[in-house]
Structures are given as structure tokens and as C-alpha cells.
């Protein structure tokens, strides 16, 4: 079999052919499907291996102390031979994976051959095709959870154990310092626990990701933004807990923790950062400093890890294995989402090149997975991935743009929506260049060029897709062409903004996702703008984090279509709901922070008035009433969200209110309704300019599209449609 190894003396990395492990009693033999690179711990080890001997000594003073003790006991020659022999040998890498049980050892009766399991341990969950894993270091993967997500189990357990050490309580405020892989998971776990979170990291892309995954605010620890957010959320008292998830030699994290903690707050060290505690600051607030040891109780205990002796649950509620199973359950129920953290998926045979790219900084990533070749018979087991899930994509790194270089955009289509709702926001935006407009008729292209200042107007789409100077393509054409144009633009390597809908059929959606997989280009945004509405975003923030299931009602007074509208061409352009229903499903899913697991739809006889009921993993429901027979003077969109004794109301993007202990009502907007187009375009342009994450995860775009398409399926079949669970 093949395994990733490293020579700590020379720094050499290799994929070696090594003997396959046997299946010993008390454990199982697991064939890897995906294994996760820890971009913190493993890269630190890889970097240390490349240092000089003096550099290695400086980075590991604990090991130097052991060497000196050995010199005193055994003498210099014997110690030298021992140390050099240990250094000049191959050591394994990896500690978090998901795979298929190939063989079960004696004494194991909780899994069988063919079961999918997540595995832990830096001696048992290695980057290798086969691993023997003792029974307390694996957990069965819940049905419906994608194998690549289950590969996060060990790292998730580390984050989960850190959160347990902080003992968070509902309504508290926490600060997470360091928004790498562990920090991002800590943010989500705290948010799922009813804690409001502030993140701190010098990387703007990681701060933006943390906010998207549940943080109330995130910013550079050296700026005033983090301190201001803490003051606002805590009334100036300081946070209840600080989680140190940072690494490196700076003492800034522990100093920031003391400054922003409340009196008698808790500080939990999860990462490996410098801990020169400023005595006065910690003494005066009587801060409680705690350490989180890896995956939980049982770690480093050979009787637990190797001999399989469990701790009684009445005495030790959360062990290593129980933490692992708990994190997998949170993933399966959608309480934690790891898909946005996956920056890169590499083939296992390319492991050396992947490590080198990470070490050199060519590949900037939060999480990287190795994908292993499948054997005959494993496809069905590994098919637990959602049917509409984004394929495991070997994403090509986004080229870094030169400072000051404008983002060059091309528009395919220049109809009413493009010219009234998109182009006015882009034409005057700094750092944007409207390069080319493509239409089917020369006159409409010329009109758009004259009005908005495009550099060129053409009817030749191929020329635009082949123009390497164009950074992003907007697809704003008839619905029936969206999927094909999007597919072509992705294959051409362009970042794509496509107006809703992304696709009109399941085959079209599959074609778009196949283009993502084929090209390695997942830079896609669909025009679901309502989640970007400033009014709705403020209302969501004031509503706060949910702890229980919610009920959401969304009334859409769509109105009657005018004679001649191309929406009436259902044979080619799809139904009205297929065309715009994604707006409302996306808004509901964003407010509920999950993707739906089932869709039930009914229609009144003879018209297109629909009732669509969406069910979510945590038991929440959303009912969308889409009516075409309402009066013209009635508001188009009204929304109510009720959960945890609180209620949020949105009145047609004119006014919003939140009811709870206190009541908040927005001021009536003096101008036209802001449904989020400007903020959506700003976020899209920023992602293109910086190469950062797209404004909405591809998984969410695909799930919303699949749910929209399921409405028609449900109407035809008269029964609920079960959707694959993706978050």
C-alpha cells in the first residue's frame, strides 16, 4: 500500500510503498476514502523538518531538554547515535480520515465490513491507503453525511473539546482568536450553542468566512473593529470566554484575551501559541485559564486508546470517541457546515506536491483533503454524499491580482433586469471596468455600450469566453439559456454571476456541477440578492442565534403577468416558480442557516397559486405562499420568522421588526426598497478582486436550485419530495 511519510532530518516528503497493516484484535482495518491535512499542526511539522539542526533545536526546546538528559545519563556518543537514528527515519503524517471498514478484528461487534467510519489518531488515522484503528478511535458515519465531510471528525473533536472546556452558556459572548481550521469550527460550535461570537484574525478572507458561518463580527486583532464589536455586544463588560486557536510566537493573543475578557472570564488555549501571561492583567480580572487537550478524555492514555478500555459514561461523559461521534452527528444534522472550509481536494498520489504548495504559500487554504482511489464495491458505500452535492473538486488556485488592477467584467445579455438592477450599480463602482457586452442583436449591444460605457459591444460569445483579460462573466439572458451559458463560462475558467434560476431541470443542474468538476472552477454566484438586503441582515442580527426549531412564513404576492410576457412561455422558459422561486427558498434557508431536506407543494386548481412547505434538518419549517391572484396594491413580499420566544417580521423590504424581550422596529425607508442587489454585487466584485470565497457557497446554490426544481416534481407526484442532506 501507499503512505505519506517524512524524513525529519532531511525534510524529504514521499509517498512510499509500505507493507499493509494486519487486522489485530480490538480494532478494524479501514481503507481510506478521504483524509484531512491539518494546515496548522502538520504544516508546522513539515516546516520544522526543513530547518537546520539549530533551527530544529530552537523550535523544540522540549526535545532539546530530553537530549541533554540523555547525554547526562548515557553519554554523548550514545545519545548522538540515538538522536540521529531517530531523525534519519521516516515518520508518518495525518490524524483525521474517513474510510470503509475492510476487516473487523476479534472483540469488535459495533461495526461490520463495508461500514463507513471516521477515524482519529496520529498513529492510526494516517495519510495511508489502509489503517488499523482501535475501537475507541473510530465512530460510524451517520447516514446521509458525505465522506469528505466526515473526514473532519478528528479536527472537529479538537474544536468541540475546546468549546466544552469553555463551558459556554446560552446568551454569552465569546471571542475566538485565530480563524484557521480549528477557529472556524469553534465559531460554528459556539453559534450552535446559542453564543454570540466575535472572531479575530489578520486575514480578511478568514474574517469574512467566519461571519458567513455564524460570527456576529470578525476583524483584524490589531484594529479597533474587534474591540468595538465586543463592547457593543457585551455593553462594555467584555466577553465571557476567549478561545485561543492561534499559533506562532506572538504574545498578542493572550494580551488581547486579557484586555477583552470580562471580570472572571474564561480563557481556553486550544492552539499552540505563546503564553507569556501578563500577570497584572490576568490577576486583576481573576481570569480562569484552561487548556484543552486534543480530542478529549482518553487522549494519550494507552489503556483507552490501544486496549479499548472505555471510561464509564457516568464519570466521564465526553471521551475521545464520544466527542468524535457527537461532531459527526452535528455535521449530519446541519448544525456545523464544513463544506465552505474545503479549499482544495488533491488526489492522494499528488500528496508531495500538495504539501510543497502549502509550504511555499502557492496554495492558500483553510482545509485540504486527500482523495483516495476507490476499489470495486466501494462506490455504493461512498455514495452517501448528497445527490446534488457539489462534487469533490480539485479547485485551481485563483490567480493573485496585481494591486490597483481593475476587475474586468463582461455581460452576456442586456435586457431590462440587467440594465435596471445590475449595471447601474456597477457602472460607477471604483475598481470595475465594463469590458464587453454580448447580445444576440447588434442594436441592444450598442445601446448598452452607449448607456453604461462598455469598452466593446459584440454578438460573438466565443470571443469573450476566450479573452483571458476578462475576469468575470455575467449571464443575464432568458432562463432557458442560463445553465448552458454558465457551464461554458466555467469551462472557460471565468468567474460567473448568473441571474436566477441557475437551471430549469435536474439534468441542467447536473451539467453545471459536472463543469465545475471537469474544470476545477467553482467560482459561481447566482443572483439570490435578498439575503444581502441591509434591512433583512440587520433584522437577522437583532433576532440573534436560534437554539430551537423555527417556523417561517413567506407570502409572495407575485401578481398577474402581462399579456406577451416571456414568463408565459413555460414550454421553453419553465414555470414562474422555477424562474423566481429560488429567491424565496434561498432567503428562507439563509435565515434558518441550513438547506432543506424535503419539499411538499400543492397548487390551487387552474392557476399557479402555490403552497410550498420546506422542512429543515433541525425540525424547522418554512411555508412559501406564492400567489398570482392577489390585489395589485398589496405588498409583494411579507415574511415572519418565529423561534425561541422571538419573532422577526419583514414588510416588503420597507420596514422590519423584531419582538422578544425588547422590541426593535426599523425606521421606514425614505427611498426605494433595497433588496440587496448593490451589496450582492459589491461582495461578488470583492471575491473576484481578492480571490477570496464566493459570497454564497456553491453547495448552498446547488441545494436551493434542487429544492426549487423539486416543487414541480412534488406537484406532479402529489407527495413530499425528499432531498439529499448537504449541510
N, C-alpha and C positions, 0 to 999 in steps of 0.2 A: 504494500500500500504506500501512498504518498503522505508526507507530513512536512509542515513548515518548521524549520529549525534555524538556530542562530549560533554562531561561534562568538562567545563573549570576548575572547581575546582579540580576534581579528575584526570583528564586526560583520563577518560574512553571513548573509542570509541565503537559504537554499530550500528548495523543495526536494527532499530526499526520498528514495525508495527504501523503506524500512520494513521489517517483519510485522505482520499484522498481530495485534494482541489477541490472546486467548480469552475465552469467556470463563472467568473464575466464579466460584460460588459467591452469592451475596451481591451480585450486580448483573448488568446486562451489557451486551455488545451492541453498540449503536453505530449505524452508518450515517455520516453527516449529510445533511441537506443544505444547511446554511450555518456559517459560523461568523461571529461578530468580532471585528477588530476594535479593541478598546483604544481609541485615539488619544487617550491620556496615558494610562498605565503602560500599554505595550509600546507606544512610541517613545516614552521615556526610557524604557529598557533598550529599545533599538538605538536610540541616540547615545546612551551611555556606552553601548558596545563599540561605537565608532570613536570614542575618546581615546586619548593616550593613557598610559598606565597611571600617570599623575592625575589626569582628569577623572579617571575611574575612581581613584582613591578619594579625591575631593568630593565627588558626588555621593560616595557611600562611606562616610566615616564610621558607620556601624560595623561594616565589614573590615575596615582597617583595624578597628579595636580587636576584632576576633583574630586577625592575623598577628597582631602584637602579642596577644595572649598565647597563641600557638608558638610563637618564637620563644617566649619565656618558658614554655613547657617542653617543647620538642627541639628547639634549636633552629638556627637559620636555614641550614641545608634542607632539613626535612620539611620545614614549613614552605620553603621555596618550591620544592618539588610538588608538594600537595596543592599549593595555590595555583601554580602554572598548569598542573594537570587538570585542575577543575576549570580554569579559564579556557584552556585549549581543548574544549569538547563542545559538542552540540547540545544546546538546550532547547526545549520546546517553547512555543508561543501559543496564546489563546486560552480562554477560560469560559466562553459562553457560546452555546450552539443549540441547534435543533436538528434532530435526525430521526431515523426509523430504527426501531429495535430489530436487530438481526438475529440475536440469540439470547436466551434467558438462562442465567446461571441458577444453580441449586439454591433453594431457600427464597427465591423471588416468586411471588404469586400475584402481584398487583398490576403487572403488565404482561403482554404476550408479544411474540414475534409479529411484526407488522404494525405495532402501535407507534404513534408519533410522540416523541418526548423532547422536552427541553432539558439540557444538561449543564452542570456547573462544575467549576474547579480547575485550577491551573495545572493539575496533573491528570485530569480526566475529561475535560471538555476542550481538547486541544484542536488547533487547526490541522486536522488529520482526517483521512477518509474513514477510519474506524477508530473508536474509542471504547475502552471498557470503563463503565461508570458504576460505582457502588450505589446501592439503593437509596441512600439519603441524599444523593446529589443529582437526582433526576425527578421530573414530575411529568405526568401525562398532559399533553396539549389538549385543551378543550376543543370540542367540535366547532368548526367554523373559523378558527383562528389560523391565519396564514402562517406557514412555516417560517418565512423570513421575519415575521413579527415575533414569533415565539423564540427566535434566536436571541432576542434581547433579554431573555429571562434572568440571566445572572446579573447583568448590569442593572436591570430593573430592581432586583432584590437588594443590591447595594444601596440604591436610592431609597427603596422602601424602608430598609433598616435604619437609614439616617433619619428619615421622617419619623419613624417610631421613637427614636431617641429624643426627638424634639417635643414629643407629646403634644401635638397641635390640638387646639380646641376650636369648636365652631365659632366663627366670628373674629378670630385672631388675625393678626397681620404678621407676615414673615418676610424676611429679606434673604434672597438666595444670591450669594456672591460666587460668580463663575457660572457661565451659562453654556458650558460644553455639554457633552452627552449626559453625564450624571446630573448636572444642574437643570437641564431641560426636563428630565424625568422628575426631579424633585419638585419643580414648578407645577407640573401636571398633578402629581400626587397630592400636593398641598391644596391645589384648587379643588380637586375632587373631595377633599376633606372639609370643605367649607371655609378655607383660609384664604384671605386676600394676600396676594404675593407681589412683591417688588423684586425685580431682578437687577443685577449689576454685572456688567461685562464691558470691556473696551471695544468689543466687536459690534458695530451697529446691526449687522445681519443677524447675529445671535440674539440681540435685544429684540429685534422685530419678530423673530421666530418665537421667543418666549411670550411676547404679548399675544401672538396669534394662538398660542397653546394654553393661555389661561392667566398669564400675569396681568395684574392691573396696570403696571407700568414697568419699564425697564430702561436702563441708560448706562452711560459710562460712569464708573465709580468716581472718576476724577472730576466730573461735572457736578453742577448743583441740582441736576434733574432728579437724581435718586433721593437726595436729602429732601427735596421739595415734595416728592411723591410720598415719602414716609411721613412727613409732617402732616400732609393733607389727610392721609388715610388713618392716622393714629391721633389726630388732634394735638400733635406736638409731643406726645408721650414717648414715642419710639416703638420699635417693633417688639413683638412678644418673643420671636425666635429669629436667630440668624443661622443659616446653613452655609458652611464654608465648603464649597465644591470647586475651589480653585486650586491650581498648582503653582509651582515656581518658587523663586527665592524672595519675593517681595513680602514685606510685613504689612502692606497696605490692607489686605483683607481683615486681619484681626484688629487693626486700628479702626477701620470703618465699622466693624461689628460693634466695637465698644461705643463709638460715637452715636450710632443709630439705634442701639438697644434701649429699651425702657429699663427702669429700675427693676432689678432682679429678673432680668430676661434670661433666655437660654441661648447659648452658642454651641452649635454642634459641628464638629470637624468631620467631614466625610472625605474630602480630598487629601492631598499631601502638599500642604502649603506651609510656609514658615510660621512658627507660632511663638514669637517673642512677645508675650502678652505684656502690654503696658500696665504695670501694676496698679498705679493710681486709678486709671480709668476703670479697670475691672473690679478693683476693691470698692471704689466709691459707689458703684451701682450694684455691687454684690452679684456679679454675673455668674451664672451657673454654666461652666464649660464642660461639655460632654464629648466623648469620642464615639464614633460609630465604627464597629469592627466588621468590615466586609459584609458578607451576605446575611449575618445574623448568628445567634447562638448555635454552636456546633462547629463553627469555623475554627480550624487549627486543632480540633480535638480528634485524634486518630480513632478513638473508640466510636465516636459518632460517624465520622466521615468514611472510615475504612472498614470498620467492623459492623456498621449498621445498627448500633445501639441508639435508639431514639430516646429523647427526653420526654417524660410524661407531660401531656398537654396541660394537666392541672398545675404543674410547676413552671413549665416553660411554654407559654402559649405560642410564640412565634420562633420557630427554629429555621435553620437554613432552608430545609425542604419546604416547610410550610410557607415561608416567605416567597419561595420560587413559585409554588402553586397559587398563592394569592395574587402575585403580579400577573401571572398568565390569565387568571380569572378577570382581573381588571382590564387587561387587553381585550379579552373576548367580549366583555360587556360594554366596551367602548368608553370606559372611564379614563383610559390613557391611550394616546394615539402616537405610535412610533413611526408611522409612515413619513411624516414631514421631516423626521430626523435622518432618514436614509439619503445620504448624499451620493453614494456610489455603490454599485454592485459589481464585483470583479469575479471572473472565473478563477477557480482555485489554482489552476495551472499558472495564472499570472500573479501569484502572491508576491514574489520577489519584486517585480516591477511596481506593484501597488504600494508596498511598504516604502520603496525608494521614492515614489512620487509624493507620498505623505511626508516623508522625512525632509525632502527637498522643498516642500511647500508648493509644488506644482499642483497637487490635489488638495484643496482645502475642503475639509469635510467635518461634519459632526459625527456621523456614523457610517462605517463602511462594512459591507458584508462580503464574504466569500460564498460563491455558489458552487456546489459540487455536482459532478456528473451523476445523473440518475441511472440506476440499474433497472433491468427488466422487472416489472412487477411493482415498482415503487411509485409509478405515476399516479395510481388511484389514491394511495395514502397521502401523497403530497398535494393532491387536488383539493385540499381543504381551503386553499386560497379562494377568496370570493370570485364568483363568476365574472363580475365586472371590475375586479380589482386591477389597478394599474400593474402591468407586467413588470417583473424584475428586470430593470433596465440598466445596462452598463452606460450610465449617463456620461457624455463627454463634457469635460470641464468647460465652463463658459469663458470665452476669451476675456482677458482683462482689458478694459478700455483705457485709452490714454486720457489723462486729466484734461478737461476742457473740450473733449471731442463731443459734438452734438449727437444725440440719438437720431438716426435717420429712419424715418417711417414711410411705408408705402400703404396705400389704401386700395383694396380691391372692392369696388362698389362705392358709389357716391350718391345714394338715394336720400330720402327725406330724413331718416334717422341719423345717418352719418353726418349730414350737413347741418342738422339742427341740434343734436345732442352730443356728438363726439368732436367733430372738427373745431367748433368754436372754443372748446377747452384746450385744444392742442395748438391752434394756430399761433397764439401769443405766448405759449409757455417757453420759458428760458431753457436752453439746452436741448430743444427739439427742432429737427429740420424735417419739414414735409417734403419728401424726396419725389415720390411718383404716385400718381393716381391712375388706376386701371379701371376702365369701364367697358361695357360691350358696345357702346356707341361713342363715337368721337366727340359729339357735342357735349354730352354730360361730363366727359373728362375735361374738356376745355372749360366748361362752366366752373367746375370745382377748382381747376388750376387758377382761374382768374379770381375767384372769390377768396380762396384760402392761401394762395401763394405757393402751390406745389411747384417744385423746380421743373418737373416734367409731367406730361399727360400722354397716356398711351392706351392702346387696346391689346397690347402684347403682354399677357401674363407671364409667359415663359421668360421673357427678358427680365422681368422684375425678380422672379424667383432665382434667376441665375446671376443677379447682381450682388456680388459679395459685399458691397458697401452698404447695402440696406440691412439694418439690424432687426427690424420687426415688421410684420405684415398684419394689417387689419383686414379681416374678412367681414364685409358688411353688405352682403348680397341677399338674394332670395333664399329662403330656408332650405330649399331642396339642394342647394349647392354648397352649403356650409361644410358638411363632413368631407366631401371630396377636396375642396379647396384647402381646408385645414390639413388634410392628410398630405397633399402635395407640398404645402409650405413647410410642414415639419420635416419631410424627407429632404427638402432643400436646405435644412439647417437653420430656418428662421424661427425667431420667437414669434408666437402667433396670438393675436387677440381676435376671437371670433364672437360675433354677436350671437345671442341665444336664438335658436337652440343649437347645441353642438351637433346633434344628429337627430334624424327623424325615425330611424329604425335601429333595432339591435345590431343588425349587420353593419350599418354605418358606424355605430359606436365602436364595434369590434375592429373595424378598419382603421379608425383613428388611433386606437390603442396599439394596433399592430404596427402602425407607422412610428409610434413612439418607441416601441421595442426594436424595430428594424434600424432606426436612425440613431438611437441613443439620445434623442432630443425630446425632453419632456417640458419644454418651455412654452406652456399653453395657458391662456386665460380665456374664460367665457364671460360674456358681458352680464353677469349677475350683479348688478350695481347696487341693489337695495341694502345689502349688508354693509356698504360703505357710506350710507346716509349719515351725516353728522348727528341729526336728531335721533335716529334709531340707535346709533352707537352710544350716545350719551344716556339714553334711556336704559339700554342694556347694562351699562356700567353702574348706574344708580340702582338698578334692580339687584345687582350683586350675583354671587355664585350660588347656584342651587345645590341643595343636598338631597332633595326628594324628587320624584317624578313630577312632570308639569303637564298642564292642559293648555293647548294653544288653539285659538280660533282665528281664522284669517278669512274675511269676507272681501271678495273681489267683485266689484260691480263693473264688469267688463263692457257692458253696453252692446247695442246692436251695431253690426257692420254696415257701412255704406255700400250701396249698390256699386259693383265693379271692383271692390277691394280684392286684392290677390289672396287675402286670407280665405276667401271663399273657394279657392281652387284646391280643395282638400285632396284631390287625386294626386296632385304633384307636390303641394306645399305642406301637406299634413293638416291635422286639426288645429283649431285655435289654441287649445290647451297644450298640444305638443309644441306649438310655436312659442308660447309665453308662460306656460305653467311652471317651467324651471325657475323663473323668478321667485315664485311664491314658495316652492319647495326648498330652494336654496336659503331663503330668508328664514323659514321655519327651522331648517337643520342648523343654520348658524346660531340662531337664538337658543336652540336646545343642545348645541355643541356635540352633535352626533349625526350619523347618517341613518335613514330609516331602514327597518328590517322587514316591513311589509306595507303593502298598499291595498286599500279597498276603495273602489269607486262605484258610484251609482249615478245615473242621469235621469232627469225628468223626460217623459215621453215627448218626442217630436222636436226637441231643441237641444241646445248644448249646455244647459244649466247642469253643473256637476257638483257632487259632494265627494271629496277625496279625503279619506282618513289614512293618516300615516302613523305607524307605530314605531317606537324607537327602543334601543336596547335596554334602557333603564326603566321602561314602562311608561314613558311619556307618550302623549298622543298629540297630533296636530290635525285639525279639521280645516280643509280649504273649501270654502263655498265659492264656486266660480259661476257667476250668473250673468246672463246676457239680456235678461228681461227687466232689469231694474230701471228706475227713473233716471233721466239724464242729470238731474240736479243733485242726486245723492252722491256722497263721497265715493271715489273709486276703490280705495283700499282702507279697511279698518282692521286692526289686529288687537287681540287680547291674549296675554300670557299670564297664567295663574299657577303659583307653586309656593310651598313653604310659608303660607300665610301672607304672601305678597302678590301684587298684580301689576302688570305693565299694560298700558294702553297706548296705541298709536292711532291717531286720527288723520289719515290721508297725508302723512308727511307735512302736516301743518302744525300739529300740536301733539305732544306726548306727555304721559303722566305715569308715575309710579306710586302705588299705595302700599304702605307697610306700617312700621312704627311711626314713620313720618311720611308726609305726602309731598311729592315733588311734581310740579307742573311746569312745563316749558312755557316760555313766552311765545305768543303767536308770531309766526314768521312773517316779516313785513313784505317779503318778496315771493317769487315763485317757489314752488316746492322743490326741495333739494333731495332727489332720490339717489344721490351718491355718484353720479357719473364723473364729476370733477375729481373727487377723491379716488375713485377707482382708477381713472386714467393716470393720476399722479403716482399711485402705487405701482401701476404697470410700468410706467416710464422709469421709475426708480429701480425696479427689478432689472430692466433691460440695461440701464446705465451702470449699475453696480455689479451685475451678475448674481445678486442675492436671490433668495427664494421668491417664487412667484406669489402674488397676493393671495391666491386660493390654491390649496394643494390639489394636484391632479386627481388624487383619489376622491376628493370631495366633488370635483366637477363630474367625474365619471359616475359617482353614486347618484348625484342629483339627476343626471341625464337618464340613468337606468330607471329611477323611480318615476320620472315623467313619462317614459315610454310604457312603464307598467300600468299606467292609468288606462290606456287603450286596451291593453291585454285584459285587465280586470273587467272593463265594461263588456268586452266580448264574451268573457267566460262567466261573468256573474258571480265571481268568488274572489276572495283576497289573494293577492299575489305575494309570495314570499320572496324577499330579496336577500342576496348574499350579504352577510355582515362584513363590513370593511373597517369599522373603527370601534 
